[in-house]
Amino acid sequence: MSEPGFWDNQEQAQVKINESNSLKAQFDVFHTIDAQQEELEMMYEMLKEEPDEELQADTEIELKKISKSDCGL
């Protein structure tokens, strides 16, 4: 977008901007999924080390949320 002449053709520039926005949205979805997965892994490891009913309930709730969510895909 900072290249010389990028804005000379408004239609072509808009296509590139839309592509860029779409790729960013996809990246954000995958980043969110990755963060959720890491959090669930951490909760699971904590449960393996020391069982805790409250943590297990929280883990199950988070897992159900993720399972029901399409995460924007």
Biopython code that builds the backbone (N, CA, C, O; Angstrom):
import numpy as np
from Bio.PDB.StructureBuilder import StructureBuilder

atoms = [
    (1, "MET", "N", (0.816, -1.196, 0.000)),
    (1, "MET", "CA", (0.000, 0.000, 0.000)),
    (1, "MET", "C", (0.858, 1.258, 0.000)),
    (1, "MET", "O", (0.391, 2.344, -0.345)),
    (2, "SER", "N", (2.097, 1.098, 0.386)),
    (2, "SER", "CA", (2.988, 2.259, 0.384)),
    (2, "SER", "C", (3.832, 2.316, -0.889)),
    (2, "SER", "O", (4.663, 3.208, -1.059)),
    (3, "GLU", "N", (3.604, 1.345, -1.783)),
    (3, "GLU", "CA", (4.361, 1.341, -3.031)),
    (3, "GLU", "C", (3.962, 2.527, -3.901)),
    (3, "GLU", "O", (2.798, 2.927, -3.916)),
    (4, "PRO", "N", (4.923, 3.085, -4.620)),
    (4, "PRO", "CA", (4.581, 4.174, -5.536)),
    (4, "PRO", "C", (3.559, 3.696, -6.567)),
    (4, "PRO", "O", (3.712, 2.618, -7.142)),
    (5, "GLY", "N", (2.549, 4.473, -6.793)),
    (5, "GLY", "CA", (1.534, 4.160, -7.780)),
    (5, "GLY", "C", (0.429, 3.235, -7.294)),
    (5, "GLY", "O", (-0.497, 2.938, -8.048)),
    (6, "PHE", "N", (0.506, 2.776, -6.054)),
    (6, "PHE", "CA", (-0.510, 1.857, -5.536)),
    (6, "PHE", "C", (-1.903, 2.447, -5.649)),
    (6, "PHE", "O", (-2.849, 1.754, -6.023)),
    (7, "TRP", "N", (-2.029, 3.719, -5.330)),
    (7, "TRP", "CA", (-3.347, 4.363, -5.297)),
    (7, "TRP", "C", (-3.773, 4.921, -6.658)),
    (7, "TRP", "O", (-4.849, 5.507, -6.772)),
    (8, "ASP", "N", (-2.946, 4.747, -7.686)),
    (8, "ASP", "CA", (-3.287, 5.279, -9.005)),
    (8, "ASP", "C", (-4.540, 4.621, -9.573)),
    (8, "ASP", "O", (-5.345, 5.284, -10.227)),
    (9, "ASN", "N", (-4.711, 3.336, -9.332)),
    (9, "ASN", "CA", (-5.894, 2.610, -9.786)),
    (9, "ASN", "C", (-6.716, 2.269, -8.542)),
    (9, "ASN", "O", (-6.414, 1.305, -7.840)),
    (10, "GLN", "N", (-7.753, 3.060, -8.275)),
    (10, "GLN", "CA", (-8.552, 2.911, -7.059)),
    (10, "GLN", "C", (-9.220, 1.537, -6.958)),
    (10, "GLN", "O", (-9.277, 0.955, -5.875)),
    (11, "GLU", "N", (-9.724, 1.020, -8.078)),
    (11, "GLU", "CA", (-10.391, -0.278, -8.043)),
    (11, "GLU", "C", (-9.412, -1.387, -7.680)),
    (11, "GLU", "O", (-9.712, -2.241, -6.846)),
    (12, "GLN", "N", (-8.250, -1.371, -8.304)),
    (12, "GLN", "CA", (-7.239, -2.382, -8.015)),
    (12, "GLN", "C", (-6.740, -2.244, -6.571)),
    (12, "GLN", "O", (-6.497, -3.245, -5.897)),
    (13, "ALA", "N", (-6.593, -1.028, -6.111)),
    (13, "ALA", "CA", (-6.165, -0.795, -4.735)),
    (13, "ALA", "C", (-7.198, -1.347, -3.759)),
    (13, "ALA", "O", (-6.845, -1.957, -2.750)),
    (14, "GLN", "N", (-8.484, -1.129, -4.066)),
    (14, "GLN", "CA", (-9.545, -1.621, -3.182)),
    (14, "GLN", "C", (-9.554, -3.150, -3.132)),
    (14, "GLN", "O", (-9.784, -3.737, -2.075)),
    (15, "VAL", "N", (-9.306, -3.787, -4.265)),
    (15, "VAL", "CA", (-9.231, -5.256, -4.297)),
    (15, "VAL", "C", (-8.111, -5.735, -3.372)),
    (15, "VAL", "O", (-8.305, -6.667, -2.592)),
    (16, "LYS", "N", (-6.956, -5.108, -3.457)),
    (16, "LYS", "CA", (-5.815, -5.499, -2.615)),
    (16, "LYS", "C", (-6.112, -5.249, -1.138)),
    (16, "LYS", "O", (-5.744, -6.056, -0.284)),
    (17, "ILE", "N", (-6.765, -4.153, -0.840)),
    (17, "ILE", "CA", (-7.125, -3.853, 0.555)),
    (17, "ILE", "C", (-8.099, -4.898, 1.080)),
    (17, "ILE", "O", (-7.960, -5.369, 2.209)),
    (18, "ASN", "N", (-9.085, -5.264, 0.264)),
    (18, "ASN", "CA", (-10.054, -6.286, 0.671)),
    (18, "ASN", "C", (-9.364, -7.628, 0.907)),
    (18, "ASN", "O", (-9.672, -8.324, 1.875)),
    (19, "GLU", "N", (-8.439, -7.991, 0.033)),
    (19, "GLU", "CA", (-7.673, -9.232, 0.213)),
    (19, "GLU", "C", (-6.878, -9.187, 1.515)),
    (19, "GLU", "O", (-6.847, -10.156, 2.273)),
    (20, "SER", "N", (-6.246, -8.059, 1.757)),
    (20, "SER", "CA", (-5.454, -7.895, 2.971)),
    (20, "SER", "C", (-6.334, -8.016, 4.217)),
    (20, "SER", "O", (-5.961, -8.677, 5.186)),
    (21, "ASN", "N", (-7.493, -7.380, 4.185)),
    (21, "ASN", "CA", (-8.419, -7.439, 5.327)),
    (21, "ASN", "C", (-8.915, -8.860, 5.564)),
    (21, "ASN", "O", (-9.054, -9.293, 6.708)),
    (22, "SER", "N", (-9.182, -9.581, 4.479)),
    (22, "SER", "CA", (-9.640, -10.966, 4.594)),
    (22, "SER", "C", (-8.558, -11.846, 5.216)),
    (22, "SER", "O", (-8.845, -12.663, 6.091)),
    (23, "LEU", "N", (-7.326, -11.678, 4.768)),
    (23, "LEU", "CA", (-6.219, -12.454, 5.326)),
    (23, "LEU", "C", (-5.998, -12.124, 6.798)),
    (23, "LEU", "O", (-5.714, -13.015, 7.599)),
    (24, "LYS", "N", (-6.125, -10.864, 7.152)),
    (24, "LYS", "CA", (-5.966, -10.469, 8.558)),
    (24, "LYS", "C", (-7.058, -11.102, 9.414)),
    (24, "LYS", "O", (-6.786, -11.575, 10.517)),
    (25, "ALA", "N", (-8.285, -11.114, 8.912)),
    (25, "ALA", "CA", (-9.396, -11.724, 9.655)),
    (25, "ALA", "C", (-9.141, -13.217, 9.861)),
    (25, "ALA", "O", (-9.390, -13.741, 10.946)),
    (26, "GLN", "N", (-8.652, -13.898, 8.837)),
    (26, "GLN", "CA", (-8.337, -15.321, 8.963)),
    (26, "GLN", "C", (-7.221, -15.545, 9.977)),
    (26, "GLN", "O", (-7.286, -16.468, 10.789)),
    (27, "PHE", "N", (-6.206, -14.702, 9.925)),
    (27, "PHE", "CA", (-5.113, -14.809, 10.893)),
    (27, "PHE", "C", (-5.641, -14.628, 12.308)),
    (27, "PHE", "O", (-5.268, -15.372, 13.215)),
    (28, "ASP", "N", (-6.511, -13.640, 12.498)),
    (28, "ASP", "CA", (-7.063, -13.381, 13.828)),
    (28, "ASP", "C", (-7.847, -14.582, 14.352)),
    (28, "ASP", "O", (-7.765, -14.908, 15.536)),
    (29, "VAL", "N", (-8.606, -15.242, 13.474)),
    (29, "VAL", "CA", (-9.363, -16.432, 13.874)),
    (29, "VAL", "C", (-8.400, -17.530, 14.325)),
    (29, "VAL", "O", (-8.588, -18.123, 15.387)),
    (30, "PHE", "N", (-7.381, -17.798, 13.528)),
    (30, "PHE", "CA", (-6.428, -18.848, 13.889)),
    (30, "PHE", "C", (-5.663, -18.494, 15.154)),
    (30, "PHE", "O", (-5.365, -19.373, 15.963)),
    (31, "HIS", "N", (-5.344, -17.232, 15.335)),
    (31, "HIS", "CA", (-4.657, -16.799, 16.558)),
    (31, "HIS", "C", (-5.555, -17.046, 17.775)),
    (31, "HIS", "O", (-5.082, -17.503, 18.816)),
    (32, "THR", "N", (-6.835, -16.747, 17.643)),
    (32, "THR", "CA", (-7.782, -16.976, 18.733)),
    (32, "THR", "C", (-7.895, -18.457, 19.057)),
    (32, "THR", "O", (-7.873, -18.846, 20.225)),
    (33, "ILE", "N", (-8.018, -19.285, 18.021)),
    (33, "ILE", "CA", (-8.110, -20.730, 18.222)),
    (33, "ILE", "C", (-6.852, -21.251, 18.914)),
    (33, "ILE", "O", (-6.940, -22.074, 19.825)),
    (34, "ASP", "N", (-5.691, -20.776, 18.488)),
    (34, "ASP", "CA", (-4.426, -21.202, 19.081)),
    (34, "ASP", "C", (-4.366, -20.820, 20.558)),
    (34, "ASP", "O", (-3.948, -21.624, 21.391)),
    (35, "ALA", "N", (-4.776, -19.615, 20.881)),
    (35, "ALA", "CA", (-4.751, -19.160, 22.277)),
    (35, "ALA", "C", (-5.710, -19.993, 23.136)),
    (35, "ALA", "O", (-5.381, -20.354, 24.266)),
    (36, "GLN", "N", (-6.883, -20.292, 22.601)),
    (36, "GLN", "CA", (-7.848, -21.110, 23.340)),
    (36, "GLN", "C", (-7.304, -22.515, 23.569)),
    (36, "GLN", "O", (-7.449, -23.077, 24.655)),
    (37, "GLN", "N", (-6.683, -23.069, 22.551)),
    (37, "GLN", "CA", (-6.121, -24.410, 22.655)),
    (37, "GLN", "C", (-5.000, -24.447, 23.694)),
    (37, "GLN", "O", (-4.914, -25.390, 24.481)),
    (38, "GLU", "N", (-4.152, -23.436, 23.699)),
    (38, "GLU", "CA", (-3.068, -23.376, 24.684)),
    (38, "GLU", "C", (-3.625, -23.267, 26.100)),
    (38, "GLU", "O", (-3.105, -23.893, 27.024)),
    (39, "GLU", "N", (-4.672, -22.481, 26.268)),
    (39, "GLU", "CA", (-5.276, -22.329, 27.597)),
    (39, "GLU", "C", (-5.882, -23.659, 28.060)),
    (39, "GLU", "O", (-5.724, -24.045, 29.218)),
    (40, "LEU", "N", (-6.571, -24.355, 27.158)),
    (40, "LEU", "CA", (-7.139, -25.646, 27.523)),
    (40, "LEU", "C", (-6.056, -26.663, 27.860)),
    (40, "LEU", "O", (-6.215, -27.455, 28.788)),
    (41, "GLU", "N", (-4.972, -26.645, 27.123)),
    (41, "GLU", "CA", (-3.856, -27.553, 27.431)),
    (41, "GLU", "C", (-3.309, -27.276, 28.827)),
    (41, "GLU", "O", (-3.038, -28.204, 29.590)),
    (42, "MET", "N", (-3.152, -26.010, 29.154)),
    (42, "MET", "CA", (-2.633, -25.640, 30.469)),
    (42, "MET", "C", (-3.596, -26.115, 31.569)),
    (42, "MET", "O", (-3.173, -26.660, 32.589)),
    (43, "MET", "N", (-4.888, -25.898, 31.342)),
    (43, "MET", "CA", (-5.877, -26.321, 32.337)),
    (43, "MET", "C", (-5.848, -27.839, 32.503)),
    (43, "MET", "O", (-5.946, -28.346, 33.620)),
    (44, "TYR", "N", (-5.713, -28.564, 31.393)),
    (44, "TYR", "CA", (-5.653, -30.022, 31.440)),
    (44, "TYR", "C", (-4.428, -30.489, 32.225)),
    (44, "TYR", "O", (-4.524, -31.386, 33.062)),
    (45, "GLU", "N", (-3.285, -29.879, 31.952)),
    (45, "GLU", "CA", (-2.057, -30.255, 32.668)),
    (45, "GLU", "C", (-2.201, -29.984, 34.166)),
    (45, "GLU", "O", (-1.749, -30.778, 34.990)),
    (46, "MET", "N", (-2.824, -28.874, 34.509)),
    (46, "MET", "CA", (-3.038, -28.566, 35.927)),
    (46, "MET", "C", (-3.943, -29.612, 36.568)),
    (46, "MET", "O", (-3.719, -30.026, 37.706)),
    (47, "LEU", "N", (-4.962, -30.035, 35.831)),
    (47, "LEU", "CA", (-5.870, -31.053, 36.361)),
    (47, "LEU", "C", (-5.182, -32.396, 36.542)),
    (47, "LEU", "O", (-5.471, -33.120, 37.494)),
    (48, "LYS", "N", (-4.265, -32.735, 35.626)),
    (48, "LYS", "CA", (-3.528, -33.992, 35.761)),
    (48, "LYS", "C", (-2.655, -33.975, 37.012)),
    (48, "LYS", "O", (-2.534, -34.980, 37.712)),
    (49, "GLU", "N", (-2.049, -32.819, 37.284)),
    (49, "GLU", "CA", (-1.156, -32.720, 38.440)),
    (49, "GLU", "C", (-1.929, -32.701, 39.746)),
    (49, "GLU", "O", (-1.536, -33.336, 40.724)),
    (50, "GLU", "N", (-3.028, -31.967, 39.752)),
    (50, "GLU", "CA", (-3.802, -31.843, 40.982)),
    (50, "GLU", "C", (-5.280, -31.691, 40.631)),
    (50, "GLU", "O", (-5.731, -30.599, 40.283)),
    (51, "PRO", "N", (-6.032, -32.789, 40.723)),
    (51, "PRO", "CA", (-7.460, -32.716, 40.391)),
    (51, "PRO", "C", (-8.174, -31.662, 41.240)),
    (51, "PRO", "O", (-7.940, -31.533, 42.442)),
    (52, "ASP", "N", (-9.040, -30.926, 40.578)),
    (52, "ASP", "CA", (-9.774, -29.847, 41.232)),
    (52, "ASP", "C", (-11.140, -29.746, 40.551)),
    (52, "ASP", "O", (-11.218, -29.524, 39.342)),
    (53, "GLU", "N", (-12.209, -29.907, 41.323)),
    (53, "GLU", "CA", (-13.550, -29.925, 40.749)),
    (53, "GLU", "C", (-13.908, -28.611, 40.046)),
    (53, "GLU", "O", (-14.507, -28.614, 38.971)),
    (54, "GLU", "N", (-13.536, -27.502, 40.664)),
    (54, "GLU", "CA", (-13.863, -26.195, 40.068)),
    (54, "GLU", "C", (-13.114, -25.980, 38.757)),
    (54, "GLU", "O", (-13.692, -25.516, 37.774)),
    (55, "LEU", "N", (-11.834, -26.317, 38.746)),
    (55, "LEU", "CA", (-11.046, -26.175, 37.519)),
    (55, "LEU", "C", (-11.565, -27.119, 36.436)),
    (55, "LEU", "O", (-11.602, -26.760, 35.259)),
    (56, "GLN", "N", (-11.963, -28.324, 36.838)),
    (56, "GLN", "CA", (-12.503, -29.262, 35.863)),
    (56, "GLN", "C", (-13.806, -28.714, 35.267)),
    (56, "GLN", "O", (-14.030, -28.818, 34.061)),
    (57, "ALA", "N", (-14.645, -28.144, 36.100)),
    (57, "ALA", "CA", (-15.901, -27.568, 35.609)),
    (57, "ALA", "C", (-15.614, -26.409, 34.650)),
    (57, "ALA", "O", (-16.251, -26.294, 33.603)),
    (58, "ASP", "N", (-14.658, -25.554, 35.009)),
    (58, "ASP", "CA", (-14.281, -24.434, 34.134)),
    (58, "ASP", "C", (-13.726, -24.938, 32.799)),
    (58, "ASP", "O", (-14.024, -24.385, 31.741)),
    (59, "THR", "N", (-12.922, -25.985, 32.868)),
    (59, "THR", "CA", (-12.336, -26.563, 31.660)),
    (59, "THR", "C", (-13.427, -27.116, 30.751)),
    (59, "THR", "O", (-13.398, -26.910, 29.537)),
    (60, "GLU", "N", (-14.376, -27.809, 31.338)),
    (60, "GLU", "CA", (-15.476, -28.372, 30.548)),
    (60, "GLU", "C", (-16.318, -27.267, 29.913)),
    (60, "GLU", "O", (-16.754, -27.396, 28.769)),
    (61, "ILE", "N", (-16.543, -26.197, 30.642)),
    (61, "ILE", "CA", (-17.310, -25.068, 30.099)),
    (61, "ILE", "C", (-16.579, -24.456, 28.914)),
    (61, "ILE", "O", (-17.185, -24.194, 27.875)),
    (62, "GLU", "N", (-15.277, -24.227, 29.067)),
    (62, "GLU", "CA", (-14.489, -23.639, 27.978)),
    (62, "GLU", "C", (-14.458, -24.563, 26.761)),
    (62, "GLU", "O", (-14.551, -24.103, 25.623)),
    (63, "LEU", "N", (-14.331, -25.839, 27.002)),
    (63, "LEU", "CA", (-14.303, -26.794, 25.909)),
    (63, "LEU", "C", (-15.641, -26.801, 25.160)),
    (63, "LEU", "O", (-15.665, -26.870, 23.931)),
    (64, "LYS", "N", (-16.735, -26.730, 25.892)),
    (64, "LYS", "CA", (-18.059, -26.684, 25.254)),
    (64, "LYS", "C", (-18.231, -25.398, 24.451)),
    (64, "LYS", "O", (-18.799, -25.421, 23.359)),
    (65, "LYS", "N", (-17.743, -24.276, 24.986)),
    (65, "LYS", "CA", (-17.831, -23.015, 24.252)),
    (65, "LYS", "C", (-17.108, -23.118, 22.919)),
    (65, "LYS", "O", (-17.626, -22.705, 21.882)),
    (66, "ILE", "N", (-15.905, -23.673, 22.962)),
    (66, "ILE", "CA", (-15.099, -23.803, 21.748)),
    (66, "ILE", "C", (-15.768, -24.772, 20.772)),
    (66, "ILE", "O", (-15.798, -24.526, 19.566)),
    (67, "SER", "N", (-16.300, -25.865, 21.299)),
    (67, "SER", "CA", (-16.949, -26.858, 20.446)),
    (67, "SER", "C", (-18.174, -26.278, 19.742)),
    (67, "SER", "O", (-18.448, -26.630, 18.595)),
    (68, "LYS", "N", (-18.904, -25.402, 20.406)),
    (68, "LYS", "CA", (-20.112, -24.805, 19.832)),
    (68, "LYS", "C", (-19.806, -23.651, 18.901)),
    (68, "LYS", "O", (-20.613, -23.311, 18.036)),
    (69, "SER", "N", (-18.655, -23.055, 19.075)),
    (69, "SER", "CA", (-18.278, -21.886, 18.281)),
    (69, "SER", "C", (-17.710, -22.301, 16.947)),
    (69, "SER", "O", (-16.965, -23.275, 16.851)),
    (70, "ASP", "N", (-18.071, -21.547, 15.903)),
    (70, "ASP", "CA", (-17.444, -21.800, 14.616)),
    (70, "ASP", "C", (-16.219, -20.901, 14.440)),
    (70, "ASP", "O", (-15.534, -20.976, 13.420)),
    (71, "CYS", "N", (-15.944, -20.051, 15.435)),
    (71, "CYS", "CA", (-14.759, -19.191, 15.465)),
    (71, "CYS", "C", (-14.622, -18.324, 14.210)),
    (71, "CYS", "O", (-13.514, -17.933, 13.845)),
    (72, "GLY", "N", (-15.714, -18.032, 13.570)),
    (72, "GLY", "CA", (-15.650, -17.173, 12.415)),
    (72, "GLY", "C", (-15.250, -17.847, 11.127)),
    (72, "GLY", "O", (-15.028, -17.184, 10.113)),
    (73, "LEU", "N", (-15.154, -19.176, 11.160)),
    (73, "LEU", "CA", (-14.755, -19.893, 9.933)),
    (73, "LEU", "C", (-15.946, -20.131, 9.041)),
    (73, "LEU", "O", (-15.807, -20.718, 7.968)),
]
sb = StructureBuilder()
sb.init_structure("model")
sb.init_model(0)
sb.init_chain("A")
sb.init_seg("    ")
for serial, (resi, resn, name, xyz) in enumerate(atoms, 1):
    if name == "N":
        sb.init_residue(resn, " ", resi, " ")
    sb.init_atom(name, np.array(xyz, "f"), 0.0, 1.0, " ", f" {name:<3s}", serial, name[0])
structure = sb.get_structure()
